Amino acid sequence: MNAFVKDPTLWTDVGAVTDIPVRGARRIPTPQGDIAVFRTGDGRVFALKDACPHKGGPLSQGIVHGHAVACPLHNWSIDLSTGEPLGADRGKGCTPVIPLRVEDGRLLVGSV
Amino acid sequence: MAARERLVVIGNGMAGCRAVQEVLKRDPGRYEIAILGAEPRVNYDRIMLSPVLAGEKAFADIVLNDEAWYRDNGIALHAGRRVEAIDREARTVRAEGGLEVGYDRLILATGSDPVRLPLPGADLPGVVTFRDLDDVEAMIEASAKPGAKAVVIGGGLLGIEAAYGLARRGMAATVVHLMDVLMERQLDASAGFLLAQAMAERGVETVLEAQSDEILGAEGRVAGLRLKDGRVLPCDLLVMAVGIRPNLSLAKACGLATGRGVVVDDAMRTSDPAIYAVGECVEHRGQCYGLVAPIWEMCRTLADALTGADAAWEGAVLSTRLKVSGVDVFSAGKFAGGSGCEDIVFRDAGRSVYKRIVLEDGKLAGAVLFGDVADGGWYFDLMRSGAKVADLRETLVFGQAVTEGLRGLDPSAAVAAMADEAEVCGCNGVCKGTIVSAIAGQGLNTLETVRAHTKASASCGSCTPLVEKILKATLGDAFQFQTGPKPVCGCTAKGHDEVRRRIVAEGLKSMPAVMQALEWTTPDGCPSCRPALNYYLLCAWPGDYRDDKQSRFVNERVHANIQKDGTYSVVPRMWGGLTSAAELRAIADVVEKFAIPTVKVTGGQRIDLLGVKKDDLPAVWADLNRAGMVSGHAYAKGLRTVKTCVGSEWCRFGTQDSTGLGVRLEKFMWGSWTPAKVKLGVSGCPRNCAEATCKDIGVICVDSGYEIHVGGAAGLHIKGTELLTKVATEEEAIWTICAVTQLYREQGWYLERIYKWMDRVGLDAIRAEACDPDRRRVLYDRFAYSQRFSRIDPWAERVAGRDSGEFNPLTRRMEFTPMSKEPA
């Protein structure tokens, strides 16, 4: 589908889980554009390409609720685990999911 | 076939022809019909002569019955034949040129003649009445002369329409009226005043309480009008529009009973059972009529009587509409009230709207509407039906849509008639057809689902009522309007008021505490409720509650406005719109240093720097802070700007120091959070250069003090403010404004602007709190306490390091290393 979801060969330590506010997000600049890393109210973390499938809005700036984020531009809700729009906008595109794992409280972003 | 009865009509005007039409409708073959008319024309709509004079219609547009109509219905038309006598014995009428016509039934529809005042000079050329097409042609001819002036005697309906028409034709027109109110038979003093204003805007001057004395002539033509007080109004055309007099000469000559008009019974029969009368020549139960609606009723009654049906007319309640473009006036019934009557008055100064509804014995007895007459017909129906309106009392003055909408009735059948291509939601470009097919195709039955699937009403929300009506029209009873209070969002069934009340009553001081106590159905809320709860907690517990930045919309979290490309805009505060060389220099330096692409002056008297990268924000703010500038909160549901004019310090009209007051207000109120944005304006005089009357709260300075206005808007909705109160001193003005703001902070629903809050709770309720000195004091104190924690520059805090993670990437380790190679 896209380069991000192939089995990663390289894992990069991008910081501590606690560097991300609860119900918040941080962003990571890359040559392919920003990655958004989210931390939800129940302590889980997710990473998506920092662009809404609608108009490319920076998802890292949205309000995190449940396992979803509301895009700051037009309020689409995006599922953090799949990158797909929720509710009535379901099926209208998809934001790429970025491989992410946690080891000893550190965040590791995977790349090919 | 037996010979048909002969029906003869004297008068080829509106009433005569309409009576014939009504007869034909009921029994087309019954009579052999002849019509005799004095005017050498087919029948035309006399009411529409005003638009013809004004050049808004042509004669052809106002013809009611053309020659083909007479021919097709087998009617013998004798146009230009003035009837000279009626022989009741022989049952014949004799007309000009020796024409004699026999009748079995006769209808008198001789109408009325305009009253000509017996003033000296009344027979001069250039003195006309306003009655028929010849008059109109004479008036149009006079208006062709460049610079020509017209005087119209009579400030009634006809006189005003004549003057307006002449002004439209380029004449300087003056209405001279004997009374102190224009159209005093239809309007009260307030509406008459607005009418005089509106006419002045259209080039028609009004001279009230003016008694005409003599018409002056020069070179054999009219040259002016002299009033009793000696004033002379020069003119090239003088129109007498002082009333009409029923035309009785034929009826009198043949011995029929007459009073002011030809006397008829409830079946429109005169004192001779073979002779009927309709129209303006009639006197029925002591009343003469000059308006079209009751005359149509007479015609229907007469037709019933002539075709063997029971016929009885009991007279009419009158309603009037003025035909002057852009000036909407409606009047009906006992518009001026009186003893035993109760008035409901509504005024909107910004829109020049005035409405007065008169109630008597719990029924609608009269109405006068100026500026907004959409509900005239509805009021008129209520009056005629004699319905009890006590239940509707509270909303009656706001009209049918509001009154019936609130009662859950079907507000309008117009929705069903809307075309599928008609746009419903302008923000998202959604047409009616799209909504209807989404409702049907996807089984939607709530506003929320329609909103989610079609986006209709999802942006500004101003089309929400329309979308609801479409749902109702499409689904019928399957659609349930929201009952009870509107829930805060999909996470709860509880409304804003209950949530706010319980936060205070139960001492709930954190978001989890609120969600627990109020049984939220989602774990951590949603983007709708979280910002609302955060605000409610902040407002309830100033200094105590810690703001949850993760529940702030991006702009309030970042203290800048996000733009479509993910950059931000920065608006420094300019107190009361004042700036200085040092500030402007600092702004210029920042723009160059950070290569800010766009610099724009805002509507709120400040400067907007657009296209700033997020990571640059703290450095931009640091430079602005150094020049003494702080955040303008252009992103906040809070106090935005205080727009001012230069006031008494510079302006030759300024009555007070409006700039100074604006600066004081802004310096005291800045940083406060409110349910929705709050914009203030302070104007130094009623010329209102600061546009204070479309602000959330506006001040108009006057010589004797300060008018405090509330509830304006100039965004999604345009709304003029309403006057809250007038105070004498600057101190009181500040106390009152802060008290209103605090009341709004404590009562407003999140995202509900002041004007909507005001609609919901009522201006009187606000006045009772904010204008009573003791209550005002309590509110002011609470606002002042809250401000102790709010007047802190969020930019300076972030320059000092607060929320640094917000403005820095998590890491830059991946910034230059390609994460992956694109697949070959």
Boltz contact constraints between the chains, C-beta under 6 A:
constraints:
  - contact:
      token1: [A, 3]
      token2: [B, 820]
      max_distance: 6.0
  - contact:
      token1: [A, 12]
      token2: [B, 814]
      max_distance: 6.0
  - contact:
      token1: [A, 14]
      token2: [B, 810]
      max_distance: 6.0
  - contact:
      token1: [A, 14]
      token2: [B, 811]
      max_distance: 6.0
  - contact:
      token1: [A, 15]
      token2: [B, 810]
      max_distance: 6.0
  - contact:
      token1: [A, 15]
      token2: [B, 811]
      max_distance: 6.0
  - contact:
      token1: [A, 19]
      token2: [B, 810]
      max_distance: 6.0
  - contact:
      token1: [A, 21]
      token2: [B, 550]
      max_distance: 6.0
  - contact:
      token1: [A, 23]
      token2: [B, 550]
      max_distance: 6.0
  - contact:
      token1: [A, 24]
      token2: [B, 550]
      max_distance: 6.0
  - contact:
      token1: [A, 26]
      token2: [B, 810]
      max_distance: 6.0
  - contact:
      token1: [A, 27]
      token2: [B, 809]
      max_distance: 6.0
  - contact:
      token1: [A, 28]
      token2: [B, 809]
      max_distance: 6.0
  - contact:
      token1: [A, 28]
      token2: [B, 810]
      max_distance: 6.0
  - contact:
      token1: [A, 28]
      token2: [B, 811]
      max_distance: 6.0
  - contact:
      token1: [A, 28]
      token2: [B, 814]
      max_distance: 6.0
  - contact:
      token1: [A, 29]
      token2: [B, 809]
      max_distance: 6.0
  - contact:
      token1: [A, 29]
      token2: [B, 815]
      max_distance: 6.0
  - contact:
      token1: [A, 30]
      token2: [B, 814]
      max_distance: 6.0
  - contact:
      token1: [A, 30]
      token2: [B, 819]
      max_distance: 6.0
  - contact:
      token1: [A, 31]
      token2: [B, 818]
      max_distance: 6.0
  - contact:
      token1: [A, 41]
      token2: [B, 523]
      max_distance: 6.0
  - contact:
      token1: [A, 41]
      token2: [B, 524]
      max_distance: 6.0
  - contact:
      token1: [A, 58]
      token2: [B, 566]
      max_distance: 6.0
  - contact:
      token1: [A, 61]
      token2: [B, 554]
      max_distance: 6.0
  - contact:
      token1: [A, 63]
      token2: [B, 527]
      max_distance: 6.0
  - contact:
      token1: [A, 65]
      token2: [B, 524]
      max_distance: 6.0
  - contact:
      token1: [A, 65]
      token2: [B, 526]
      max_distance: 6.0
  - contact:
      token1: [A, 70]
      token2: [B, 527]
      max_distance: 6.0
  - contact:
      token1: [A, 72]
      token2: [B, 554]
      max_distance: 6.0
  - contact:
      token1: [A, 72]
      token2: [B, 562]
      max_distance: 6.0
  - contact:
      token1: [A, 87]
      token2: [B, 452]
      max_distance: 6.0
  - contact:
      token1: [A, 88]
      token2: [B, 452]
      max_distance: 6.0
  - contact:
      token1: [A, 88]
      token2: [B, 453]
      max_distance: 6.0
  - contact:
      token1: [A, 111]
      token2: [B, 819]
      max_distance: 6.0
  - contact:
      token1: [A, 111]
      token2: [B, 820]
      max_distance: 6.0
  - contact:
      token1: [A, 112]
      token2: [B, 820]
      max_distance: 6.0
